[in-house]
Amino acid sequence: MNSRHNSYDITIVGGGIPALFCALNFNKLGLKVLLVTKGFDRNSRPVPRGKSISYAISPSNIGLFTRCGLREQFFKMSEDVFEMHLFEDEACLKLSSDLGPNDYLTKIVDHTNLHNLLFTATSSLQDLHTISGKVAGFAYSPDGKQCNLKILRDSEKEISTINTNLLVVADGANSFCRHILGISWGIKNYCQRAVLANFKSSLSPSIARQWFRRDEVMAFLPTSKNSLSMIWSQRDCDAQKLLEEGNSFLMKKLSNFIGTTMLSRIEIDSKMISAPLSMITVDELVKKRVILLGDAAHTVHPLAGLGLNIGLFDILTLVNEFDKAISKNRKFDAGCKSILSSYLRARLFKTRAIQTLIDTIKVGFSTGGNSAKLFRTRGMNLLDRSDLLKRYIVRFAASIL
Ligand SMILES: Cc1cc2nc3c(=O)[nH]c(=O)nc-3n(C[C@H](O)[C@H](O)[C@H](O)COP(=O)(O)OP(=O)(O)OC[C@H]3O[C@@H](n4cnc5c(N)ncnc54)[C@H](O)[C@@H]3O)c2cc1C
């Protein structure tokens, strides 16, 4: 392993959920890890709840929590989903965990709670190196065996130079590192925003509900026995109007969508927030001694609740590659070609396939016209009557990552 003062096995850039997971898991492997993120202060207090965003965490990613000893705490703070009800006009497709390989379909967790859990665990790692700042320059060492990073510290406004065998870029959809590395990327703008809000709810718990209507998709994710989180993707202009008009307008709009019976059982409990929606693809997920992860590497429409999950599975795959290499090699090099190639083989096709699939579903449900609508309604009703097909869908969803 690396022992020189400003030299690291792995440097992670970013402070979101994927970056913190990387720090925890790579540190567990006994590697010398540096986390570079804007505004990181390990003595700061956890952030109070506030951002009304909830994630559906796939069973495939639970291993990541187990590896860093956070499984029990995650299970306590998350809500199990046993059934998923999908609606499109007259049609309804009900999927249940009984049909799949796991006890539950997914676990719902609040963004802030999860971030705080990871932040607290990361901050308590004595041997984890951190710099609060951002990457300002990148070059390879003359022998090509390390990356040299120039880091602009937040507080001191000074530049530090560090060397790392592997650079993990996890600085989000607008990644600055991607830019300085010269990695080309493409964006498909859906011209939509997701409107998010939390509700008190007396609807049956443990059921996630999702409505498709033309180019709108709305989901209710249960966050506890008596609360849920709404995520409603809609045209930019409609979302803007909803935010301007406020909560009573939202309830009126919702009644058209979910009907008055269901509406009478929920009560808004937060301010609305919104986020723009797009699909980002990059030309290179991996470059010499560099890996892109999380939203820096890929974003998807939130209709399948997979965005974060894809990033977490990237990390699980990488950690498994490290494990294999560490058990084989005495002189472990986190950025060596064989690790990066195996990782790329495992992730490139899958990532592209998931992005294409989600985009196709999005386009498929947006297609107007009576015949398209009839096809969707008939198709969903037909699926709902076949346990065999439903079992296939649940198993496919559980193994998609
Ligand atoms: C509305 C909505 C709903 C979603 N729902 C789901 C869901 O149900 N399930 C799911 O799996 N996913 C979901 N996602 C996707 C999920 O939110 C993202 O995939 C995930 O948060 C990405 O994390 P990230 O760390 O890659 O990016 P970000 O969360 O954007 O974090 C980037 C981090 O990098 C730091 N940073 C930025 N620039 C620099 C720099 N130059 N130097 C150092 N640090 C820097 C930032 O401070 C930040 O901490 C949803 C997304 C949206 C928009």
PDBQT file of the ligand as one rigid body, heavy atoms in Angstrom, charges set to zero:
ROOT
HETATM    1  C1  LIG A 501     -36.183  13.825  -8.155  1.00  0.00    +0.000 C 
HETATM    2  C2  LIG A 501     -35.240  12.704  -8.040  1.00  0.00    +0.000 A 
HETATM    3  C3  LIG A 501     -35.641  11.498  -7.475  1.00  0.00    +0.000 A 
HETATM    4  C4  LIG A 501     -34.760  10.437  -7.363  1.00  0.00    +0.000 A 
HETATM    5  N1  LIG A 501     -35.181   9.255  -6.814  1.00  0.00    +0.000 NA
HETATM    6  C5  LIG A 501     -34.339   8.193  -6.746  1.00  0.00    +0.000 A 
HETATM    7  C6  LIG A 501     -34.753   6.911  -6.197  1.00  0.00    +0.000 A 
HETATM    8  O1  LIG A 501     -35.883   6.695  -5.763  1.00  0.00    +0.000 OA
HETATM    9  N2  LIG A 501     -33.858   5.898  -6.179  1.00  0.00    +0.000 N 
HETATM   10  C7  LIG A 501     -32.593   6.069  -6.648  1.00  0.00    +0.000 A 
HETATM   11  O2  LIG A 501     -31.818   5.095  -6.640  1.00  0.00    +0.000 OA
HETATM   12  N3  LIG A 501     -32.159   7.268  -7.142  1.00  0.00    +0.000 NA
HETATM   13  C8  LIG A 501     -32.995   8.320  -7.211  1.00  0.00    +0.000 A 
HETATM   14  N4  LIG A 501     -32.559   9.533  -7.710  1.00  0.00    +0.000 N 
HETATM   15  C9  LIG A 501     -31.167   9.696  -8.135  1.00  0.00    +0.000 C 
HETATM   16  C10 LIG A 501     -30.224  10.094  -6.981  1.00  0.00    +0.000 C 
HETATM   17  O3  LIG A 501     -30.691  11.228  -6.325  1.00  0.00    +0.000 OA
HETATM   18  C11 LIG A 501     -28.833  10.380  -7.523  1.00  0.00    +0.000 C 
HETATM   19  O4  LIG A 501     -28.437   9.349  -8.388  1.00  0.00    +0.000 OA
HETATM   20  C12 LIG A 501     -27.790  10.492  -6.420  1.00  0.00    +0.000 C 
HETATM   21  O5  LIG A 501     -28.162  11.413  -5.432  1.00  0.00    +0.000 OA
HETATM   22  C13 LIG A 501     -26.460  10.919  -7.035  1.00  0.00    +0.000 C 
HETATM   23  O6  LIG A 501     -25.479  11.113  -6.073  1.00  0.00    +0.000 OA
HETATM   24  P1  LIG A 501     -24.081  11.784  -6.505  1.00  0.00    +0.000 P 
HETATM   25  O7  LIG A 501     -23.285  11.833  -5.262  1.00  0.00    +0.000 OA
HETATM   26  O8  LIG A 501     -23.536  11.081  -7.682  1.00  0.00    +0.000 OA
HETATM   27  O9  LIG A 501     -24.449  13.247  -6.939  1.00  0.00    +0.000 OA
HETATM   28  P2  LIG A 501     -24.884  14.470  -5.996  1.00  0.00    +0.000 P 
HETATM   29  O10 LIG A 501     -25.875  14.023  -4.994  1.00  0.00    +0.000 OA
HETATM   30  O11 LIG A 501     -25.215  15.585  -6.922  1.00  0.00    +0.000 OA
HETATM   31  O12 LIG A 501     -23.576  14.831  -5.161  1.00  0.00    +0.000 OA
HETATM   32  C14 LIG A 501     -22.429  15.410  -5.730  1.00  0.00    +0.000 C 
HETATM   33  C15 LIG A 501     -21.477  15.755  -4.585  1.00  0.00    +0.000 C 
HETATM   34  O13 LIG A 501     -20.236  16.193  -5.094  1.00  0.00    +0.000 OA
HETATM   35  C16 LIG A 501     -19.854  17.421  -4.462  1.00  0.00    +0.000 C 
HETATM   36  N5  LIG A 501     -19.106  18.197  -5.463  1.00  0.00    +0.000 N 
HETATM   37  C17 LIG A 501     -19.589  18.790  -6.571  1.00  0.00    +0.000 A 
HETATM   38  N6  LIG A 501     -18.605  19.357  -7.262  1.00  0.00    +0.000 NA
HETATM   39  C18 LIG A 501     -17.454  19.122  -6.575  1.00  0.00    +0.000 A 
HETATM   40  C19 LIG A 501     -16.092  19.449  -6.788  1.00  0.00    +0.000 A 
HETATM   41  N7  LIG A 501     -15.695  20.152  -7.858  1.00  0.00    +0.000 N 
HETATM   42  N8  LIG A 501     -15.167  19.042  -5.901  1.00  0.00    +0.000 NA
HETATM   43  C20 LIG A 501     -15.540  18.330  -4.799  1.00  0.00    +0.000 A 
HETATM   44  N9  LIG A 501     -16.827  17.975  -4.536  1.00  0.00    +0.000 NA
HETATM   45  C21 LIG A 501     -17.763  18.379  -5.422  1.00  0.00    +0.000 A 
HETATM   46  C22 LIG A 501     -21.160  18.094  -4.058  1.00  0.00    +0.000 C 
HETATM   47  O14 LIG A 501     -20.961  18.970  -2.982  1.00  0.00    +0.000 OA
HETATM   48  C23 LIG A 501     -21.996  16.865  -3.665  1.00  0.00    +0.000 C 
HETATM   49  O15 LIG A 501     -21.724  16.492  -2.344  1.00  0.00    +0.000 OA
HETATM   50  C24 LIG A 501     -33.438  10.594  -7.834  1.00  0.00    +0.000 A 
HETATM   51  C25 LIG A 501     -33.017  11.817  -8.402  1.00  0.00    +0.000 A 
HETATM   52  C26 LIG A 501     -33.915  12.860  -8.509  1.00  0.00    +0.000 A 
HETATM   53  C27 LIG A 501     -33.470  14.163  -9.142  1.00  0.00    +0.000 C 
ENDROOT
TORSDOF 0
